[in-house]
Amino acid sequence: MPSYNEAKMVRFIEWKNDHFRKVRRLGQMIEEKRRELNNVVSYINDATRSYGQKAVEMFDQIRRMPLNEREAVDPKTVVKVIYREAQGESYIANMGIDLSTWTKYLLLCHDLELLERRRSDMQTPNEPMLRLVQDLRSQVIAWGFRDPEEIAA
């Protein structure tokens, strides 16, 4: 007659359910960040369009860069303010984006990348354990015992 440790199986099921809740919450946080980032990108696109095609192309080029390269871009090439150099020279940057929007854009990109990395780091090492818990659950049911999911609920 087959038997199993019901308490341990329930803990496995609870761990699996908790893991899925955490991954789902991270997914929701990622979607929220993406929406916020898309709003900022839309605003930036409007601003660059008012500065001409070259500004639009420059921003598109910057968006395709990896995050570390985007963060290294000199704000003088992005921000629409008049800079005064020590030598008395002044110029207006050519992309039409204000500094606060650019800073917010970089921060959102950074936060989004961190959240995506966190989700990936959370999913990858746990996949074998999640499969094992599901296989154990299937075997317990096949033996004729009550579904551990029902017990854990």
N, C-alpha and C positions, 0 to 999 in steps of 0.2 A: 504494500500500500504506500503510494507516494505521500510525502509530507514536505512542508517548507516552513521557514521561520516567518510567520505572518507579520510580526512587528518590524522585522528588518525589511521585508518587502514593502510595507507601508511607508517606511522611511525613504526607501528608494523612490517610490512613487511621489512622495511629497517633495523630495529633492528635484525630481524631473519636472514636476509642475512649477516649483519655485524658479527653476532655471528658465523654463519657457516664459514665465511672467516677466522675469528680468530682461530676457531677450526682446520680448514684445514691447516692454517699456522703453528700452533703448531704441527700438525701431520707431516708436512714436516720437521720441526726442529727436531722432535724426530727421524725421519728416517735418517736425516743427522748425528745426534749424534750416532745412532746405527751403521751406516756404519763406522764412524770414530772409534767407540769402537771395532767393529769387526776387523778392520785393526790392532789395537793395540793388541787385543787378539790373532790374528794370529801371529803377531810378537813375542809375549810372548810365545805362544805355540812352535814356532820354537826354541826360546832360551831355554826353559825348556827341549825340546827333546834332545838338545845337552848336557844337564846335567844329562840325564838318566830318567828312568821310575819313580823313586821316586819324582823327581822334577815335572814331568807331573802330577802325582797323587796329589801332594800337591797343585798345581795351580788349578786343577779341584775342589779340596775340598774348596779352598778359593773362587772360583767363585760361588759356591753354597751357600755361607754364605750371610746373610743379609748385606747390605751396611755398617751399623754401626760396625759390627764385622770385615768386610774386612778392614775398616779404622783403626781398633784397632790392626791389625796384625803388629807385630814388623818387621820393615824393615830389620833387621838383618837376618830374616829367608827367606827373599825374594831376596834381592839385591846381585849381584855378584861382590862384592868388598872385599878387605881384610880389616877387621876391626882390629884395634889395641886397646886393652883394657888398662886401666890404669896400670894393673898389668904386662903389657908386653906381654900378650897372644895375638895371632892373629889367625884368622880363615877366611875361605872363606864360604860365605853363599851357600846354596845348591840348589837354584832354577835357577840361571843364568839370572836373570832379572836385568837390570841396574836401578838405582834410578830414573832417569828422566822418564823412561817408566812406572815404577810402579806408580809414582806420577801422570803421565798423565792418566793412567788407572783408578786410584781412582777418579780423577777429572771428567773424562768422565762418570763414573758410577754415581757420585753425580749429575752432570748436567742432565743426562738422567732421573734419578729418579725425580728430581725437575720438569722437563718438563712434565713427565707423570702425576705427581701429579697435576700440574697446569691445564692440559687438563681435568683430572677427576673432579677437583673442578669446572671447568668452565661448564662442561656438566651436571653434576648431578642436581644442583639446577635449571637449566634453562629448563629441559625436560618438566615439566608441562606447562610452558609458551609457549614453542615451539609448543606443541600439541594444545594448545588453539589458537594460531595464525593460525595454519593450519586449525583447525575446523572453525574458523571465516571466513577464506578465502573461504572455501568450501561452507559455508552458504551464503556468499555474492554472489558467483557465482550461487548457487541454486536459489536465489531470482531474478536472471536475470540481475544483474549488471555486468559491465566489471570487468575482473579479476584484483584484486588489484596488483598482481605481474607485470602486464603490465603497470599499472599506475606508480608504483614505479621505473620501469626501465628507 
